[in-house]
C-alpha cells in the first residue's frame, strides 16, 4: 500500500518512518511512503503558496493552484489515489475508518498550513477527517496519526496480526488492562486468574475487565456496545 504526504514541511513527517514497526514495513515493502510539496508546483515566481483571504480575515490561506496541480502530478501515475484532508470540519476519525482505508491501494494525506486550505480544494477531496476538537499549527500531525492507524491494519505490517483483534475500540470496547513481570511490584499484584494458565478463564476475565474499563473511562462507548 502506498501513502503520499502532500505537505510544505516533509521533514516534520519523514523521521517518524525511520524506526520501529513502520520502518520495517517499508523495508519489507508492505507499505511505501513518499512526499509531494505544493511549493514545487506553484506558478508564483516567488514560490508563494498562500494568499490573503477574500472578504478579509486574520492570516493567510493556502491558495488552490499549487494544491490542484500537486494532486494532478500525483494522479498522473496513480489515477485512483484517494485524497484525504485533515480539517476541523471533517468527521471524527475512528478505528473503523482505519480498517476501511487500509483496503485502498494509495492514499494521499493533505496537510494544511497557515489559516487553512481554500474551500474549493477541500470540496474536491475524497474524504475529510478531524482527529479532535482542537486546532494545531498544521495538518502534518493529523495526517501522520491517520497514516499510522491505517498502516497497522495493512496485512504484514504487524508481526502478529492477532494484536489487532484485542486492541481498544474493537467490538466497541477498550482493551483490557495489561500486566507484565514482576508479578508483584511495590506491593501491588496482578489478578490471580492470569497466573493459572487457564486460557478460557483468562479470556473471560479479560473480556469482563474490558467491559468494566470501558464503562468507567468511556461510558459513551459502553452504552453503544450494550
N, CA and C of each residue as an Amber inpcrd file, in Angstrom:
protein
   678
   0.8470000  -1.1910000   0.0000000   0.0000000   0.0000000   0.0000000
   0.8830000   1.2420000   0.0000000   0.4190000   2.2810000  -0.6820000
   1.2220000   3.4930000  -0.7940000   0.5580000   4.6470000  -0.0560000
   1.3950000   5.4180000   0.6730000   0.9410000   6.6350000   1.3350000
   1.7460000   7.8070000   0.7840000   1.0330000   8.8340000   0.3430000
   1.6850000  10.0620000  -0.1000000   1.2900000  11.1890000   0.8420000
   2.2870000  11.9370000   1.2910000   2.0220000  13.1020000   2.1270000
   2.2240000  14.3570000   1.2910000   1.1700000  15.1460000   1.2020000
   1.2340000  16.4140000   0.4820000   1.3960000  17.5060000   1.5330000
   2.6130000  18.0450000   1.6470000   2.9360000  18.9320000   2.7540000
   4.0170000  19.9270000   2.3620000   3.9780000  21.0880000   2.9800000
   5.0240000  22.0820000   2.7970000   6.2540000  21.7520000   3.6400000
   6.1070000  20.8290000   4.6030000   7.1840000  20.5250000   5.5360000
   7.3760000  19.0130000   5.6750000   7.8970000  18.3600000   4.6480000
   8.0620000  16.8950000   4.6840000   8.9650000  16.4080000   5.8090000
   9.9370000  17.2220000   6.2330000  10.8660000  16.7790000   7.2730000
  10.1550000  16.5400000   8.6040000   9.0320000  17.2310000   8.8260000
   8.2630000  17.0150000  10.0510000   7.7870000  15.5670000  10.1270000
   7.5090000  14.9790000   8.9660000   6.9120000  13.6470000   8.9030000
   7.9520000  12.5540000   8.6730000   8.9650000  12.8380000   7.8760000
   9.9130000  11.8080000   7.4280000  10.5070000  10.9770000   8.5610000
  10.9280000  11.6420000   9.6250000  11.6280000  10.9420000  10.6950000
  10.8070000   9.8610000  11.3690000   9.4920000   9.9940000  11.3390000
   8.6360000   9.0270000  12.0140000   8.7560000   7.6350000  11.3940000
   9.1290000   7.5900000  10.1220000   9.2090000   6.3150000   9.4110000
  10.6200000   5.7180000   9.4220000  11.5150000   6.2970000  10.2040000
  12.9110000   5.8350000  10.1880000  13.1970000   4.7590000  11.2270000
  12.2420000   4.4490000  12.1110000  12.4650000   3.4570000  13.1570000
  11.2270000   2.5830000  13.3660000  11.4500000   1.4900000  14.0530000
  10.3860000   0.6350000  14.5850000   9.5260000  -0.0060000  13.4940000
   8.2530000  -0.2250000  13.8230000   7.3570000  -1.0460000  13.0010000
   7.1960000  -0.5060000  11.5860000   6.9740000   0.8010000  11.4380000
   6.7250000   1.3450000  10.1040000   7.9880000   1.3540000   9.2540000
   9.1350000   1.5090000   9.8870000  10.3980000   1.4080000   9.1420000
  10.5630000   0.0030000   8.5640000  10.2710000  -1.0060000   9.3820000
  10.3660000  -2.3970000   8.8990000   9.3240000  -2.6670000   7.8200000
   8.1530000  -2.0620000   7.9670000   7.1060000  -2.2630000   6.9610000
   7.5330000  -1.7110000   5.6010000   8.2440000  -0.5910000   5.6150000
   8.7650000  -0.0220000   4.3620000   9.8740000  -0.9190000   3.8000000
  10.7630000  -1.3630000   4.6950000  11.8600000  -2.2510000   4.2950000
  11.3370000  -3.5230000   3.6330000  10.2730000  -4.0640000   4.2050000
   9.6980000  -5.3180000   3.6990000   8.6580000  -5.0970000   2.6060000
   8.4800000  -3.8480000   2.2030000   7.6090000  -3.4620000   1.0800000
   6.1230000  -3.7490000   1.3300000   5.7270000  -3.7230000   2.6000000
   4.2980000  -3.8090000   2.8990000   3.6380000  -2.4540000   2.6560000
   4.4030000  -1.3850000   2.8990000   3.9210000  -0.0370000   2.6160000
   5.0170000   0.7530000   1.9160000   4.5970000   1.8020000   1.2290000
   5.5200000   2.7230000   0.5620000   5.1000000   4.1370000   0.9500000
   6.0680000   5.0160000   1.1750000   5.7810000   6.3910000   1.5850000
   6.5590000   7.3550000   0.7000000   5.8650000   8.3930000   0.2030000
   6.5750000   9.4560000  -0.4930000   5.9420000  10.8080000  -0.1620000
   6.5680000  11.8820000  -0.6700000   6.1860000  13.2360000  -0.2980000
   6.0970000  14.1300000  -1.5340000   5.0890000  14.9870000  -1.5490000
   4.9510000  15.9990000  -2.5960000   4.7670000  17.3530000  -1.9110000
   5.5570000  18.3170000  -2.3340000   5.4910000  19.6550000  -1.7400000
   4.7920000  20.6110000  -2.7130000   3.6500000  21.1910000  -2.3240000
   2.9420000  22.1080000  -3.2270000   3.7960000  23.2880000  -3.6900000
   4.8140000  23.6300000  -2.8980000   5.6760000  24.7410000  -3.3050000
   6.4270000  24.4240000  -4.6050000   6.6180000  23.1270000  -4.8790000
   7.2910000  22.7240000  -6.1180000   6.3890000  22.8680000  -7.3360000
   5.0980000  23.1380000  -7.1080000   4.1490000  23.1890000  -8.2190000
   3.4730000  24.5470000  -8.3510000   3.8930000  25.5170000  -7.5540000
   3.2830000  26.8370000  -7.6610000   3.7680000  27.5530000  -8.9210000
   2.8970000  28.3230000  -9.5010000   3.2710000  29.1260000 -10.6740000
   3.7350000  30.5190000 -10.2460000   3.6930000  30.7970000  -8.9530000
   4.1330000  32.0940000  -8.4480000   5.6550000  32.1810000  -8.5070000
   6.1680000  33.2500000  -9.0690000   7.6260000  33.3440000  -9.2810000
   8.3960000  33.4600000  -7.9750000   7.6930000  33.8200000  -6.9030000
   8.3400000  33.8860000  -5.5870000   8.0800000  32.6150000  -4.7660000
   7.5110000  31.6090000  -5.4230000   7.2120000  30.3110000  -4.8070000
   6.1950000  30.4130000  -3.6700000   5.3490000  31.4310000  -3.7410000
   4.3130000  31.5810000  -2.7180000   3.2190000  30.5320000  -2.9150000
   2.6820000  30.0510000  -1.8130000   1.5630000  29.1090000  -1.8730000
   0.3800000  29.6120000  -1.0380000   0.4810000  30.8460000  -0.5390000
  -0.5800000  31.3950000   0.3070000  -0.9800000  32.7820000  -0.1730000
  -2.2230000  33.1400000   0.1410000  -2.7660000  34.4420000  -0.2300000
  -3.6930000  34.9240000   0.8860000  -3.9220000  36.2480000   0.9650000
  -4.9010000  36.7480000   1.9360000  -6.2930000  36.2200000   1.6070000
  -7.1360000  36.1200000   2.6230000  -8.4990000  35.6300000   2.4200000
  -9.3700000  36.6940000   1.7680000 -10.1340000  36.2850000   0.7580000
 -11.0860000  37.1900000   0.1260000 -12.1860000  37.5070000   1.1350000
 -12.4970000  38.7900000   1.2750000 -13.5130000  39.1930000   2.2460000
 -12.9290000  39.5240000   3.6010000 -11.5850000  39.3560000   3.7280000
 -10.9300000  39.7130000   4.9740000 -10.8340000  38.5660000   5.9490000
 -10.0310000  38.7580000   6.9360000  -9.8170000  37.7270000   7.9460000
  -8.3540000  37.6480000   8.3130000  -8.0980000  37.1720000   9.5230000
  -6.7190000  37.1140000  10.0050000  -5.9460000  35.9980000   9.3180000
  -4.6940000  36.2600000   9.0160000  -3.8290000  35.2220000   8.4800000
  -3.9820000  34.9940000   6.9930000  -3.1970000  34.0360000   6.5010000
  -3.1540000  33.6990000   5.0820000  -3.7490000  32.3210000   4.8580000
  -4.1480000  32.0640000   3.6210000  -4.7980000  30.8100000   3.2590000
  -4.0020000  30.1220000   2.1550000  -3.8930000  28.7790000   2.2230000
  -3.2590000  28.0520000   1.1240000  -4.1380000  28.1990000  -0.1150000
  -3.5340000  28.6950000  -1.1770000  -4.2810000  29.0130000  -2.3920000
  -4.4530000  27.7720000  -3.2800000  -5.5100000  27.7030000  -4.0900000
  -5.8420000  26.4350000  -4.7620000  -4.8810000  25.9630000  -5.8410000
  -4.2760000  26.8800000  -6.6070000  -3.4740000  26.4460000  -7.7650000
  -2.3800000  25.4230000  -7.4280000  -1.5070000  25.7000000  -6.4580000
  -0.4580000  24.7040000  -6.1660000  -1.0300000  23.3760000  -5.6770000
  -2.1320000  23.4280000  -4.9540000  -2.7390000  22.2040000  -4.4190000
  -3.3130000  21.3420000  -5.5350000  -4.0890000  21.9550000  -6.4120000
  -4.6780000  21.1980000  -7.5160000  -3.6060000  20.6600000  -8.4620000
  -2.5690000  21.4550000  -8.7060000  -1.5150000  20.9980000  -9.6120000
  -0.6840000  19.8700000  -8.9860000  -0.5320000  19.9080000  -7.6720000
   0.1890000  18.8250000  -6.9940000  -0.5960000  17.5250000  -7.0910000
  -1.8970000  17.6040000  -6.8520000  -2.7400000  16.4040000  -6.9600000
  -2.7170000  15.8700000  -8.3870000  -2.7460000  16.7640000  -9.3640000
  -2.6870000  16.3240000 -10.7730000  -1.3990000  15.5700000 -11.0460000
  -0.2930000  16.0590000 -10.4940000   1.0030000  15.3910000 -10.6910000
   0.9970000  14.0070000 -10.0460000   0.3940000  13.9050000  -8.8660000
   0.3250000  12.6120000  -8.1850000  -0.5200000  11.6270000  -8.9830000
  -1.6380000  12.1280000  -9.5130000  -2.5890000  11.2420000 -10.1980000
  -2.1700000  10.8840000 -11.6120000  -1.1300000  11.5120000 -12.1130000
  -0.6040000  11.1160000 -13.4230000  -0.1750000   9.6580000 -13.4090000
   0.4440000   9.2370000 -12.3270000   0.9110000   7.8530000 -12.1900000
   0.0050000   7.0030000 -11.3140000  -0.9340000   7.6450000 -10.6430000
  -1.8150000   6.9130000  -9.7370000  -3.2110000   7.5260000  -9.7910000
  -3.9310000   7.2950000 -10.8860000  -5.2200000   7.9700000 -11.0940000
  -6.2640000   7.6700000 -10.0260000  -6.1290000   6.5420000  -9.3230000
  -7.1140000   6.1800000  -8.3080000  -6.6930000   6.5580000  -6.8900000
  -5.6690000   7.3880000  -6.7700000  -5.2210000   7.8150000  -5.4410000
  -6.3750000   8.4770000  -4.6930000  -6.5320000   8.1040000  -3.4340000
  -7.6500000   8.5500000  -2.6040000  -7.1800000   9.7130000  -1.7440000
  -7.8060000  10.8690000  -1.9090000  -7.3390000  12.1020000  -1.2830000
  -8.0760000  12.3530000   0.0320000  -7.2860000  12.4500000   1.1160000
  -7.8280000  12.6640000   2.4550000  -7.2650000  13.9770000   3.0000000
  -8.1560000  14.8200000   3.5170000  -7.7390000  16.0980000   4.1010000
  -8.1020000  16.1210000   5.5830000  -7.1360000  16.5080000   6.4080000
  -7.3940000  16.7130000   7.8360000  -7.9040000  18.1390000   8.0270000
  -9.1010000  18.2670000   8.5770000  -9.7250000  19.5800000   8.7570000
 -10.7220000  19.5200000   9.9040000 -10.8850000  20.6060000  10.6660000
 -11.8370000  20.5960000  11.7750000 -13.2710000  20.2980000  11.3550000
 -13.6050000  20.5210000  10.0820000 -14.9890000  20.2740000   9.6490000
 -15.2340000  18.8070000   9.3150000 -14.1700000  18.0050000   9.2880000
 -14.3070000  16.5950000   8.9240000 -14.9760000  15.7820000  10.0130000
 -15.4070000  14.6000000   9.6500000 -15.9860000  13.6990000  10.6420000
 -14.8760000  13.1310000  11.5080000 -15.1730000  12.7570000  12.7580000
 -14.1380000  12.2070000  13.6300000 -13.5320000  10.9350000  13.0380000
 -12.2090000  10.8580000  13.0540000 -11.5110000   9.6770000  12.5460000
 -11.6020000   8.5660000  13.5810000 -12.0780000   7.3860000  13.1670000
 -12.2910000   6.2550000  14.0760000 -11.5090000   5.0280000  13.5980000
 -11.4340000   4.0350000  14.4790000 -10.7430000   2.7950000  14.1330000
 -11.3920000   2.1140000  12.9250000 -12.7010000   2.2150000  12.8110000
 -13.3890000   1.6370000  11.6450000 -12.8950000   2.2690000  10.3460000
 -12.6040000   3.5770000  10.4040000 -12.0820000   4.2640000   9.2220000
 -10.6800000   3.7510000   8.8880000  -9.8740000   3.5240000   9.9180000
  -8.5220000   2.9990000   9.6950000  -8.5790000   1.6440000   9.0040000
  -9.4800000   0.7780000   9.4750000  -9.6090000  -0.5460000   8.8460000
 -10.0950000  -0.4290000   7.4100000 -11.0720000   0.4380000   7.1880000
 -11.6350000   0.5890000   5.8410000 -10.6050000   1.1560000   4.8730000
  -9.8840000   2.1830000   5.2970000  -8.9080000   2.8170000   4.4060000
  -7.7170000   1.9140000   4.1170000  -7.4750000   0.9370000   4.9960000
  -6.3690000   0.0030000   4.7710000  -6.6030000  -0.8660000   3.5340000
  -7.8220000  -0.8530000   3.0120000  -8.1270000  -1.6230000   1.7980000
  -7.8150000  -0.8340000   0.5260000  -7.4870000   0.4530000   0.6570000
  -7.1390000   1.2670000  -0.5070000  -5.7300000   0.9320000  -0.9920000
  -5.4770000   1.2170000  -2.2580000  -4.1370000   0.9900000  -2.8140000
  -3.2100000   2.1720000  -2.5560000  -3.7720000   3.3680000  -2.5700000
  -2.9420000   4.5820000  -2.4790000  -3.7640000   5.6790000  -1.8190000
  -3.2470000   6.2280000  -0.7130000  -3.9140000   7.3360000  -0.0210000
  -2.9880000   8.5430000  -0.0320000  -3.5580000   9.7060000  -0.3380000
  -2.8280000  10.9750000  -0.2790000  -3.3600000  11.7700000   0.9090000
  -2.4970000  12.0230000   1.8840000  -2.8670000  12.8360000   3.0380000
  -2.4200000  14.2740000   2.7920000  -3.3900000  15.1850000   2.7950000
  -3.1070000  16.6010000   2.5260000  -3.0230000  17.3610000   3.8470000
  -1.8960000  18.0290000   4.0570000  -1.6760000  18.7650000   5.3030000
  -1.7870000  20.2610000   5.0600000  -2.7770000  20.8780000   5.6680000
  -2.9430000  22.3260000   5.5500000  -1.9500000  23.0700000   6.4250000
  -1.7990000  24.3590000   6.1440000  -0.9520000  25.2530000   6.9580000
  -1.5910000  26.6420000   6.9830000  -0.9750000  27.5430000   7.7000000
  -1.4740000  28.9100000   7.8480000  -2.8780000  28.8740000   8.4620000
  -3.8320000  29.5790000   7.8510000  -5.2090000  29.5780000   8.3660000
  -6.0620000  28.4860000   7.7340000  -5.4190000  27.6190000   6.9500000
  -6.1570000  26.5180000   6.3500000  -6.0130000  26.4700000   4.8420000
  -6.9640000  25.7770000   4.2110000  -6.9160000  25.4900000   2.7750000
  -8.1350000  26.1050000   2.0900000  -7.9230000  26.6350000   0.9100000
  -9.0210000  27.1850000   0.1040000 -10.1400000  26.1510000  -0.0210000
 -11.3680000  26.5820000   0.2390000 -12.5150000  25.6730000   0.2710000
 -12.7200000  24.9340000  -1.0360000 -12.3590000  25.5400000  -2.1420000
 -12.5660000  24.8920000  -3.4480000 -11.7560000  23.6010000  -3.5690000
 -10.5930000  23.5670000  -2.9060000  -9.8140000  22.3350000  -2.9130000
 -10.4060000  21.3190000  -1.9400000 -10.7840000  21.7820000  -0.7720000
 -11.3510000  20.8830000   0.2420000 -12.5570000  20.1290000  -0.3220000
 -13.3980000  20.8280000  -1.0740000 -14.6190000  20.2060000  -1.6130000
 -14.3220000  19.1380000  -2.6560000 -13.1100000  19.1120000  -3.1950000
 -12.7440000  18.1110000  -4.1970000 -12.0920000  16.8710000  -3.5870000
 -11.8160000  16.9150000  -2.2740000 -11.1810000  15.7660000  -1.6170000
 -12.1510000  14.5900000  -1.5630000 -11.6100000  13.3840000  -1.4730000
 -12.4590000  12.1910000  -1.3760000 -13.0580000  12.0360000   0.0110000
 -12.3100000  12.4580000   1.0410000 -12.8230000  12.3060000   2.4000000
 -12.1490000  13.3220000   3.3240000 -12.9390000  13.8300000   4.2860000
 -12.4450000  14.7970000   5.2620000 -12.5330000  14.1890000   6.6530000
 -11.4720000  14.3740000   7.4480000 -11.4660000  13.8300000   8.8060000
 -10.9440000  14.8680000   9.7910000 -11.4270000  14.7630000  11.0230000
 -10.8870000  15.5220000  12.1490000 -10.3680000  14.5300000  13.1820000
  -9.2540000  14.8560000  13.8290000  -8.7200000  13.9770000  14.8750000
  -9.0630000  14.4900000  16.2680000  -9.8670000  15.5430000  16.3490000
 -10.2790000  16.0440000  17.6600000 -10.7160000  17.4910000  17.5950000
 -11.4010000  17.9110000  18.6220000 -11.9190000  19.2800000  18.6690000
 -10.8760000  20.2380000  19.2400000  -9.8090000  20.4230000  18.4920000
  -8.7540000  21.3570000  18.8620000  -8.0420000  21.7780000  17.5880000
  -7.2740000  22.8640000  17.6670000  -6.6100000  23.4130000  16.4900000
  -5.0950000  23.2610000  16.6310000  -4.4490000  22.8120000  15.5550000
  -2.9980000  22.6780000  15.5030000  -2.4220000  23.6860000  14.5200000
  -1.1090000  23.8340000  14.5250000  -0.4790000  24.7870000  13.6050000
  -0.4060000  24.2590000  12.1780000  -0.6450000  22.9700000  11.9870000
  -0.6140000  22.3990000  10.6440000  -1.2420000  21.0280000  10.6280000
  -1.4540000  20.5140000   9.4270000  -2.1210000  19.2260000   9.2760000
  -1.1970000  18.0290000   9.2680000   0.1070000  18.2530000   9.4800000
   1.0520000  17.1380000   9.4090000   0.8050000  16.0890000  10.4930000
   0.5940000  16.5280000  11.7230000   0.3630000  15.5670000  12.8070000
  -0.9150000  14.7570000  12.5930000  -2.0550000  15.3850000  12.2770000
  -3.2490000  14.5850000  11.9810000  -3.0320000  13.6110000  10.8230000
  -2.3430000  14.0470000   9.7760000  -2.0750000  13.1590000   8.6410000
  -1.2420000  11.9610000   9.0760000  -0.2340000  12.2260000   9.8930000
   0.6370000  11.1680000  10.3740000  -0.1080000  10.2070000  11.2930000
  -0.9610000  10.7390000  12.1570000  -1.7570000   9.8990000  13.0490000
  -2.6540000   8.9610000  12.2540000  -3.3190000   9.5000000  11.2510000
  -4.2190000   8.6730000  10.4440000  -3.4420000   7.6230000   9.6640000
  -2.2990000   8.0210000   9.1090000  -1.4710000   7.0740000   8.3560000
  -1.0250000   5.9260000   9.2420000  -0.5730000   6.2270000  10.4480000
  -0.1300000   5.1930000  11.3800000  -1.2710000   4.2250000  11.6680000
  -2.4550000   4.7710000  11.9560000  -3.6070000   3.9260000  12.2780000
  -3.9960000   3.0330000  11.1060000  -3.9290000   3.5830000   9.8920000
  -4.2690000   2.8040000   8.6950000  -3.2120000   1.7410000   8.4420000
  -1.9360000   2.1370000   8.5100000  -0.8300000   1.2300000   8.1800000
  -0.8410000  -0.0140000   9.0540000  -1.2010000   0.1250000  10.3220000
  -1.2190000  -1.0210000  11.2300000  -2.2160000  -2.0910000  10.7840000
  -3.1880000  -1.6820000   9.9790000  -4.2100000  -2.6140000   9.5030000
  -3.8840000  -3.2090000   8.1350000  -2.7350000  -2.8420000   7.5840000
  -2.2980000  -3.4180000   6.3060000  -1.6520000  -4.7720000   6.5870000
  -2.0430000  -5.7780000   5.8110000  -1.5090000  -7.1310000   6.0100000
   0.0170000  -7.1330000   6.0300000   0.5800000  -7.7520000   7.0630000
   2.0220000  -7.9150000   7.1550000   2.7350000  -6.8570000   7.9790000
   2.0930000  -5.7080000   8.2020000   2.7780000  -4.6140000   8.9060000
   3.0550000  -4.9870000  10.3560000   2.0650000  -5.5480000  11.0380000
   2.2820000  -6.0080000  12.4090000   2.8240000  -7.4280000  12.3820000
   3.7990000  -7.6860000  13.2180000   4.3750000  -9.0320000  13.2570000
   3.3530000 -10.0770000  13.6470000   2.4520000  -9.7340000  14.5390000
   1.4050000 -10.6540000  14.9950000   0.0530000 -10.0360000  14.6920000
  -0.6250000 -10.5410000  13.6820000  -1.9070000  -9.9660000  13.2670000
  -2.9830000 -10.1210000  14.3330000  -2.7890000 -11.0710000  15.2640000
  -3.7570000 -11.2440000  16.3400000  -3.8260000 -10.0130000  17.2320000
  -2.7680000  -9.2030000  17.2300000  -2.7500000  -7.9930000  18.0440000
  -3.9260000  -7.0800000  17.7270000  -4.3380000  -7.0690000  16.4710000
  -5.4170000  -6.1820000  16.0570000  -6.7530000  -6.5440000  16.6980000
  -6.9710000  -7.8370000  16.9490000  -8.2920000  -8.2820000  17.3950000
  -8.5730000  -7.9670000  18.8560000  -7.5360000  -7.6650000  19.6380000
  -7.7500000  -7.4280000  21.0730000  -7.4910000  -5.9750000  21.4590000
  -7.3040000  -5.1000000  20.5000000  -6.9770000  -3.7230000  20.8030000
  -8.2140000  -2.9180000  21.1870000  -7.9490000  -1.7490000  21.7760000
  -9.0340000  -0.8300000  22.0880000  -9.8160000  -0.4760000  20.8260000
 -11.1190000  -0.2760000  21.0360000 -12.0750000   0.1180000  20.0020000
 -12.5500000  -1.0360000  19.1360000 -11.9790000  -2.2360000  19.3320000
 -12.5430000  -3.3990000  18.6680000 -13.7670000  -3.8310000  19.4770000
 -14.8490000  -4.1830000  18.8070000 -16.0990000  -4.5930000  19.4450000
 -16.6260000  -3.5140000  20.3910000 -16.3450000  -2.2440000  20.0840000
 -16.8100000  -1.1040000  20.8840000 -16.3570000  -1.1770000  22.3360000
 -15.1700000  -1.7240000  22.5700000 -14.6230000  -1.8230000  23.9210000
 -13.1920000  -1.2910000  23.9550000 -12.7920000  -0.7980000  25.1410000
 -11.3880000  -0.5160000  25.3640000 -10.6650000  -1.8250000  25.6450000
  -9.3720000  -1.8520000  25.3700000  -8.6020000  -3.0590000  25.6380000
  -8.5250000  -3.3270000  27.1380000  -8.5670000  -4.5870000  27.5220000
  -8.4840000  -4.9650000  28.9370000  -7.1480000  -4.5080000  29.5210000
  -7.0830000  -4.2550000  30.8380000  -5.8140000  -3.9090000  31.4750000
  -4.7590000  -4.9890000  31.2170000  -3.5170000  -4.5720000  31.0320000
  -2.4210000  -5.4990000  30.7480000  -1.3580000  -5.3990000  31.8400000
  -0.6610000  -6.5040000  32.0760000   0.3420000  -6.5550000  33.1380000
   1.5850000  -7.2870000  32.6280000   2.7460000  -6.9140000  33.1760000
   3.9940000  -7.5820000  32.8120000   4.7090000  -8.0210000  34.0970000
   5.8390000  -8.7010000  33.9550000   6.6340000  -9.0610000  35.1170000
   7.2240000  -7.7900000  35.7390000   7.4220000  -7.7600000  37.0670000
   7.2300000  -8.8510000  38.0420000   5.7590000  -9.0140000  38.4300000
   5.4520000 -10.1540000  39.0100000   4.0720000 -10.4320000  39.4060000
   3.6060000  -9.4930000  40.5180000   4.5450000  -9.0540000  41.3520000
   4.2320000  -8.0840000  42.4100000   5.2400000  -6.9450000  42.3210000
   4.7470000  -5.7140000  42.2930000   5.6310000  -4.5510000  42.2470000
   5.1240000  -3.5110000  43.2430000   6.0170000  -3.0700000  44.1240000
   5.6420000  -2.1240000  45.1770000   4.4210000  -2.5950000  45.9630000
   4.3550000  -3.9020000  46.1670000   3.2680000  -4.4680000  46.9500000
   1.9610000  -4.6390000  46.1990000   1.9640000  -4.3100000  44.9100000
   0.7340000  -4.4180000  44.0940000   0.8760000  -5.6170000  43.1730000
  -0.0790000  -6.5550000  43.2640000  -0.0400000  -7.7560000  42.4360000
  -0.9070000  -7.6340000  41.2030000  -1.1020000  -8.7450000  40.5290000
  -1.9420000  -8.8120000  39.3350000  -3.0810000  -9.7860000  39.6210000
  -4.1770000  -9.7430000  38.8470000  -5.2680000 -10.7050000  39.0590000
  -4.7530000 -12.1480000  39.0090000  -5.0570000 -12.9210000  40.0150000
  -4.5140000 -14.2760000  40.1580000  -4.9190000 -15.1910000  39.0060000
  -6.0770000 -14.9700000  38.4260000  -6.5480000 -15.8370000  37.3300000
  -5.5890000 -15.8000000  36.1550000  -4.8810000 -14.6740000  35.9820000
  -3.9440000 -14.5460000  34.8710000  -2.7260000 -15.4480000  35.0440000
  -2.4890000 -15.9020000  36.2560000  -1.2890000 -16.6830000  36.5480000
  -1.5230000 -18.1940000  36.4890000  -2.7740000 -18.6140000  36.2810000
  -3.1130000 -20.0330000  36.4200000  -3.0520000 -20.8080000  35.1060000
  -2.9380000 -20.1070000  33.9800000  -2.7620000 -20.7970000  32.7060000
  -4.0260000 -21.3330000  32.0640000  -5.1900000 -21.0580000  32.6490000
  -6.4530000 -21.4950000  32.0480000  -6.8890000 -20.4470000  31.0390000
  -6.6470000 -20.7190000  29.7670000  -6.8480000 -19.7010000  28.7320000
  -8.3130000 -19.2950000  28.5680000  -9.2260000 -20.2290000  28.7720000
 -10.6450000 -19.8920000  28.6590000 -11.0450000 -18.9110000  29.7560000
 -10.5770000 -19.1900000  30.9870000 -10.9130000 -18.3000000  32.1020000
 -10.2080000 -16.9520000  31.9630000  -8.9760000 -16.9800000  31.4480000
  -8.2550000 -15.7260000  31.2170000  -8.9960000 -14.8700000  30.1880000
  -9.4850000 -15.5040000  29.1300000 -10.2330000 -14.7880000  28.1020000
 -11.5010000 -14.1650000  28.6750000 -12.2150000 -14.9360000  29.4990000
 -13.4400000 -14.4150000  30.1310000 -13.1150000 -13.2460000  31.0500000
 -12.0110000 -13.3740000  31.8200000 -11.6170000 -12.3110000  32.7330000
 -11.2570000 -11.0360000  31.9700000 -10.4970000 -11.2030000  30.8890000
 -10.0930000 -10.0270000  30.1110000 -11.3110000  -9.3330000  29.4850000
 -12.2570000 -10.1260000  29.0330000 -13.4680000  -9.5560000  28.4610000
 -14.2370000  -8.7730000  29.5200000 -14.3340000  -9.3430000  30.7230000
 -15.0360000  -8.6600000  31.8150000 -14.3180000  -7.3730000  32.2090000
 -12.9740000  -7.4250000  32.2690000 -12.2000000  -6.2400000  32.6260000
 -12.3160000  -5.1670000  31.5410000 -12.3630000  -5.5930000  30.2760000
 -12.5150000  -4.6410000  29.1770000 -13.8500000  -3.9090000  29.2850000
 -14.8960000  -4.6520000  29.6380000 -16.2160000  -4.0270000  29.7970000
 -16.2180000  -3.0370000  30.9550000 -15.5870000  -3.4240000  32.0840000
 -15.5150000  -2.5310000  33.2480000 -14.7180000  -1.2640000  32.9270000
 -13.6110000  -1.4560000  32.2340000 -12.7530000  -0.3230000  31.8760000
 -13.4910000   0.6410000  30.9400000 -14.2010000   0.0750000  29.9850000
 -14.9540000   0.8940000  29.0430000 -16.0640000   1.6550000  29.7580000
 -16.7740000   0.9750000  30.6410000 -17.8780000   1.6050000  31.3800000
 -17.3660000   2.7690000  32.2170000 -16.1650000   2.6080000  32.8050000
 -15.6170000   3.6470000  33.6880000 -15.0350000   4.8190000  32.8880000
 -14.1780000   4.4970000  31.8860000 -13.4640000   5.5560000  31.1770000
 -14.2310000   6.1200000  29.9810000 -15.0240000   5.2750000  29.3180000
 -15.7520000   5.7300000  28.1210000 -17.1930000   5.2500000  28.1790000
 -17.9990000   5.8320000  29.0810000 -19.4010000   5.4070000  29.1830000
 -20.1740000   5.5510000  27.8860000 -19.7390000   6.4820000  27.0200000
 -20.4020000   6.6390000  25.7260000 -20.2250000   5.3810000  24.8730000
 -19.0310000   4.8020000  24.8910000 -18.7800000   3.5680000  24.1530000
 -19.4980000   2.3940000  24.7860000 -19.5510000   2.3930000  26.1070000
 -20.1890000   1.2790000  26.8120000 -21.6660000   1.1860000  26.4590000
 -22.3230000   2.3290000  26.3720000 -23.7450000   2.3340000  26.0300000
 -23.9790000   1.7900000  24.6200000 -23.0730000   2.1650000  23.6980000
 -23.2600000   1.7240000  22.3090000 -23.0010000   0.2340000  22.1320000
 -22.2520000  -0.3800000  23.0830000 -21.9310000  -1.8070000  22.9590000
 -22.9790000  -2.6930000  23.6070000 -23.9390000  -2.0860000  24.3130000
 -24.9550000  -2.8810000  25.0200000 -26.0750000  -3.3120000  24.0830000
